[in-house]
Amino acid sequence: MGKTSLILLICSAFLFGQESDQKTLTPQQVQTAYYSMRYGDVIQMVKSELETHPTQSPEDLSVYLKYLAMALFAEEGESAARGALASLLLVDPAFTFSADEASPKIRALLEALRSENPEFVPESNPAPTYITLQDQRSSNLLASMILPGWGHLKRHERRGYVYSAAFLLSVGGALVFTGTTSTAHNAYLKAYDPADIQETYTLYNRNYKLRNNLLIASAVTYLASLLDLYFTAD
């Protein structure tokens, strides 16, 4: 997993210039490729167009970024689409997807980015503006490797409390029963009377099984937390 999502160059000076005479790609071609489900082609076409012909009209640039964001979301997931969506908001802060145009997930991501980032105000003769958005998945996974549920809590997901509590309780219980198992085992070894032998063995066996079950529970909770975090990242 990379540390950043797409880094997309947007300069306000580009937005109001005249288009290059050598430009060959059109918004209609990008739209056709997207609705033909050629997401890889859309990504390649738009990236190549913006690198080769950085001078674009706001209308064309908005279309390119819209389909680039949707193609990246479909092909690579949320983190890959974040940069294109944030750049789209720089070009058109009022942009919204229609309900039949994009999935609820990408519409929710757009609104989340709109609320997280201040509105872009073009300066006179600005330098190119880069959008760099941190991919938090690695950080969240590392947090949950330290304590299951921590990564979920960083994503403001309440089930993180369940994972953390389950893990701490199972580990704590395993430590307690490790001590009682050792004590019961010593008592069993010292027993000579048949009745005492049976009683101490029963106690030792019960504590031993409880300790092992709690260790298994802690391992299952640990793995479940990481897998849940990984597969729900987008």
C-alpha positions in Angstrom: 0.0 0.0 0.0 1.4 3.4 -0.9 1.5 6.3 1.4 -0.3 8.8 -0.7 -3.2 8.7 -3.2 -3.1 10.3 -6.6 -1.0 13.6 -6.7 -2.7 15.6 -9.4 -1.3 19.0 -10.7 -4.0 21.7 -11.0 -2.9 25.3 -11.6 -5.5 28.1 -11.9 -3.5 29.6 -14.7 -4.3 26.5 -16.7 -8.0 26.9 -16.1 -8.5 30.1 -18.1 -6.1 29.7 -20.9 -6.9 28.6 -24.5 -6.8 25.0 -25.4 -3.8 23.7 -27.4 -4.3 23.3 -31.2 -2.8 19.9 -31.0 -5.3 18.5 -28.5 -6.9 15.3 -29.7 -8.8 13.9 -26.7 -12.4 15.1 -26.1 -14.6 14.8 -23.0 -17.0 12.7 -25.1 -14.3 10.1 -25.7 -13.5 9.8 -22.0 -17.2 9.5 -21.2 -17.6 6.7 -23.9 -14.6 4.8 -22.5 -16.0 5.1 -19.0 -19.5 3.8 -19.8 -17.8 1.0 -21.8 -16.2 0.0 -18.5 -12.7 0.6 -19.9 -11.6 2.1 -16.6 -7.9 1.5 -17.2 -8.2 3.4 -20.6 -10.0 6.3 -18.9 -7.2 6.6 -16.3 -4.5 6.5 -19.0 -6.3 8.8 -21.4 -6.9 11.6 -18.8 -3.5 11.4 -17.2 -1.8 11.6 -20.6 -4.1 14.4 -21.7 -3.4 16.6 -18.6 0.4 15.9 -18.8 0.5 16.7 -22.6 -2.0 19.5 -22.7 -2.1 21.2 -19.2 -4.1 24.1 -20.7 -7.7 23.2 -20.4 -11.0 24.9 -20.1 -12.7 24.6 -16.7 -15.6 22.7 -18.3 -13.4 20.1 -20.0 -11.1 19.8 -17.0 -14.1 19.2 -14.7 -15.3 16.4 -17.0 -11.9 14.8 -17.2 -11.5 14.8 -13.4 -15.0 13.5 -12.8 -14.5 10.4 -15.0 -10.9 10.0 -13.8 -12.1 9.9 -10.2 -14.9 7.4 -10.9 -12.5 5.2 -12.9 -9.9 5.2 -10.2 -12.6 4.4 -7.6 -13.8 1.5 -9.6 -10.3 0.2 -10.5 -8.2 0.9 -7.4 -10.5 1.9 -4.6 -11.2 5.0 -2.4 -7.6 6.1 -1.6 -6.7 6.2 -5.3 -9.8 8.4 -6.1 -9.3 10.9 -3.3 -6.7 13.1 -5.2 -8.8 13.3 -8.3 -11.9 14.2 -6.4 -10.1 16.9 -4.3 -8.7 18.3 -7.6 -12.3 18.3 -9.0 -13.4 20.4 -6.1 -10.6 22.9 -6.8 -11.9 23.3 -10.3 -15.6 23.3 -9.4 -16.3 23.7 -5.6 -20.0 23.3 -6.2 -19.7 20.0 -8.1 -22.0 17.1 -7.1 -22.6 13.7 -8.7 -26.2 12.9 -9.7 -27.7 9.9 -7.9 -27.7 7.7 -11.1 -24.2 8.8 -12.1 -22.0 7.5 -9.2 -22.3 5.1 -6.3 -23.3 6.2 -2.8 -19.7 5.5 -1.6 -18.0 7.9 -4.1 -20.7 10.5 -3.5 -20.1 10.2 0.3 -16.3 10.5 -0.3 -16.8 13.7 -2.3 -18.8 15.3 0.5 -16.3 14.2 3.1 -13.5 15.8 1.1 -15.6 19.0 0.6 -16.0 19.3 4.4 -12.4 18.4 5.2 -10.7 20.9 2.9 -11.0 24.7 2.7 -12.4 26.1 -0.5 -9.7 26.8 -3.0 -9.3 30.5 -3.8 -7.2 31.2 -7.0 -4.4 33.7 -6.5 -3.1 36.0 -9.2 -0.3 34.3 -11.1 -0.2 31.4 -8.7 2.3 28.6 -8.7 1.0 25.1 -9.6 -1.0 23.7 -6.8 -0.5 20.1 -5.7 -3.0 18.0 -3.8 -1.4 15.4 -1.6 -3.8 13.3 0.5 -2.5 10.9 3.1 -3.6 7.3 2.8 -4.4 6.3 6.4 -4.7 2.6 5.9 -1.1 1.7 6.8 -1.3 3.9 9.9 -4.6 2.3 10.9 -3.3 -1.2 10.4 -0.2 -0.4 12.4 -2.4 1.0 15.3 -4.5 -2.2 15.3 -1.4 -4.3 15.3 -0.5 -2.6 18.6 -4.0 -2.9 20.0 -6.9 -4.5 18.1 -9.7 -2.0 17.5 -7.4 1.1 17.7 -7.4 1.4 13.9 -11.2 1.3 13.8 -11.3 4.0 16.5 -9.1 6.2 14.4 -11.7 5.8 11.6 -14.4 6.7 14.2 -16.0 3.3 14.1 -17.6 2.2 17.3 -16.8 -1.5 16.8 -13.3 -0.6 17.6 -14.3 -0.6 21.3 -15.6 -4.1 20.9 -12.4 -5.4 19.5 -10.3 -3.6 22.1 -12.4 -4.8 25.0 -12.6 -8.4 23.7 -8.9 -8.6 23.2 -7.9 -7.0 26.5 -10.4 -9.1 28.5 -9.2 -12.4 26.8 -5.5 -11.6 27.3 -6.1 -10.5 30.9 -8.1 -13.6 31.6 -5.4 -15.8 30.0 -2.8 -14.2 32.3 -4.9 -14.8 35.4 -5.6 -18.4 34.5 -1.9 -18.9 33.6 -1.2 -18.2 37.3 -4.0 -20.3 38.6 -3.0 -23.2 36.3 0.5 -23.1 37.6 -0.7 -23.1 41.2 -3.1 -26.0 40.5 -0.4 -28.0 38.8 1.9 -27.6 41.7 -0.8 -28.7 44.1 -1.5 -31.7 41.9 2.1 -32.8 41.9 2.3 -32.5 45.7 -0.9 -34.5 46.3 -0.6 -38.1 47.7 -4.1 -38.9 48.9 -6.2 -40.4 46.0 -9.1 -38.0 46.7 -6.7 -35.0 46.7 -5.1 -36.2 43.5 -8.4 -36.3 41.7 -9.6 -33.0 43.1 -6.3 -31.1 42.3 -6.1 -32.7 38.8 -9.7 -31.6 38.1 -8.9 -28.1 39.2 -5.7 -28.0 37.2 -7.3 -29.4 34.0 -10.2 -26.8 34.2 -7.8 -23.9 34.6 -5.5 -25.2 31.8 -8.4 -25.4 29.4 -9.7 -22.0 30.3 -6.3 -20.5 29.8 -6.0 -22.1 26.4 -9.5 -21.0 25.3 -8.8 -17.4 26.3 -5.5 -17.5 24.4 -7.3 -18.7 21.3 -10.0 -16.0 21.8 -7.3 -13.3 22.0 -5.6 -14.6 18.8 -9.0 -14.8 16.9 -9.9 -11.2 18.0 -6.5 -9.9 16.9 -6.7 -11.4 13.5 -10.4 -10.5 13.0 -9.7 -6.9 13.9 -6.9 -6.7 11.3 -8.9 -8.5 8.5 -11.9 -6.3 9.2 -9.8 -3.2 9.0 -8.1 -4.2 5.8 -11.1 -5.4 3.9 -13.3 -2.5 4.9 -10.7 0.1 4.1 -12.6 1.5 1.1 
